[in-house]
Amino acid sequence: PQSLLLELCFPSTFPVHPPCLHLVRPRLQERSMESSGESAPSTPSMSLASGEDLPVSYGGVLSLPELSPGTWRPGLDLAAVLLKLHETLKGAKLDMSSVRPYNAPNAEVALGATLGLPTVAHCVSRFPVACLERTAMIFPELAAVPPGRVVLPHQCAMEVYSRAFGSSSGGIGATTPDGALAVHVEIKNPANGSRAYAGLSEASALQDSAVFLPSWMQRQLFLKEGDEVRVRVVALPQCAFVRLQPHSQEFYELAGEDPQLLLQEALAPLPALTAGLSVPVELPALGASGAFALRRLPIFVARLEDADGKEILAAKLPAHGGVLGEHEIRVDFLPAADLSESGAEYRERVEREATRAARCAQLVEERRESVRKKRADALAAAGPAPPTAEELERLGDGNSGFELCLRLPNGKQLRRSFAPDLVVMDLKTFIRSLLADAPWQPSPTTGPSDLELVCAFPRRALKDDDTVTSIGNRAVVQVTEVTSSEPAESVDETAESVLFPSILQDALAASAEAVEELNSES
């Protein structure tokens, strides 16, 4: 059966910041945009039964409105969100193209982006977004904008350059080796918190108030024409390491024997890279006519590191960061998304699945026990009171009187002497007082009405006011406990709804209590 494996990652700042939900497996087939005439990377898609598409990033991150930073509420019931998502995904059309998992960047790196990537000279603005390629058909001067750059309105662009390269900026702005001005900007979608980093084009829109983004960037931020974005001029760290993943095996056919060198040259025109996004790179390919032409392929940026080896969300490339001379960038590759597994990879995946299945089974059993315990505690709190000291004292020490053999519900026997004037209700009091060291112990919720006593010979049901004398000396009494437990199906249904470790359950409860205290204080 078709199934989706999702992972919910909690940041260290939870519940102040929302967790990140991403798809692990299967990979979704990517929808080509060639039919629309756009030379941009294809996009993954998940078609729902309603006909809508669930937004999924190239790293497998699902952009749910409830988990976006702008709408996140610390007191949100995550279990309810997951169950709602489960219902939404029922009947989804899954196009599985690879068993390879998604490689989403660490969600922690995006949390400190606003503070970790400082704003240059207070340059923060909001604009509606428009597609650069489509606008270039109307304004030909925008067709020459280099790759990986965005275009701002003229007045805003002039103000940015003035602040970034003025004396008040502290020299944050830089120039490229060819003398061009190097400015990096953050484009943020306020609706879901997704971000992309790019260079600022020297060209500007003279008669417009929109920001123009490359179609591949606009699509990966889940933006439509006219949506508002936040534009922030930022200072990016220098890129020291990048881990890349081709979308298809076609990359290997074009890259040849030295893909690292070829990619370094292909990425050189880009001012910046963003972890979790795919960038289009142009590689030389032999055309049908026998002549070489540039072939555009998408490459996913799985991880970025700075010079200290710290994972970062975005980084500038040397040629567009004011760096003169050589600067080494280490490049690592993940197998292409549609590349078949090797035997070792298959065995490793099977082992991971077996471990995950065992862990899920353990969580199910833990949840069942937790549900049963909570229900038992609730019933015990609302159940009958335990025998009083006076009732227990009435039973005597059991050394004299009529000896009775009590056959307990678990099949074991218990022999004890009772005074002849005691009644069956006293026998029930004794049975309810049995402790853990006895051959059998009743449920905490068992009351006198839940116990049935039957005399074995002659067989008859005993009434609460029957005396021990009427039962007889050395008589055998069968004890039955009548329970009103709920069916196991309801326990299983609750247990298998949303599974998480008990330690996380305690943390979620503590977080919810802390949020309620803060709300009450405010």
Secondary structure, DSSP 8 states (H G I E B T S, - for coil): ----EEEEE--TTTTTS--EEEEEESEE-EE--GGGT--S--EE--B-TTS-B--B-TT-BB--GGGSTTT--TT--HHHHHHHHHHHHTT-B--EEESS------THHHHTHHHHS-EEEEEEEEEEEEEHHHHHTTSGGGGG--TTEEB-BHHHHHHHHHHHHSGGGTS--EE-TTS-EE-EEEEE-TTT--EEEEEE-S--BTT--SEEE-HHHHHHTT--TT-EEEEEEE---B--EEEEEESSTHHHHHHTT-HHHHHHHHHTT-SEEETT-EEEEEEEEE-TTS-EEEEEEEEEEEEEE-TTS-EESEEE-GGGTT--S----EEEE---TT----HHHHHHHHHHHHHHHHHHHHHHHHHHHHHHHHHHHHHHHHS-----HHHHHHT--SSSSEEEEEE-TTS-EEEEEE-TT-BHHHHHHHHHT--TTSS----TT--GGGEEEEETTTTEE--TT-BHHHH-TTEEEEEEE------HHHHHHHHTTS---HHHHHHHHHHHHHHHHHHHH-
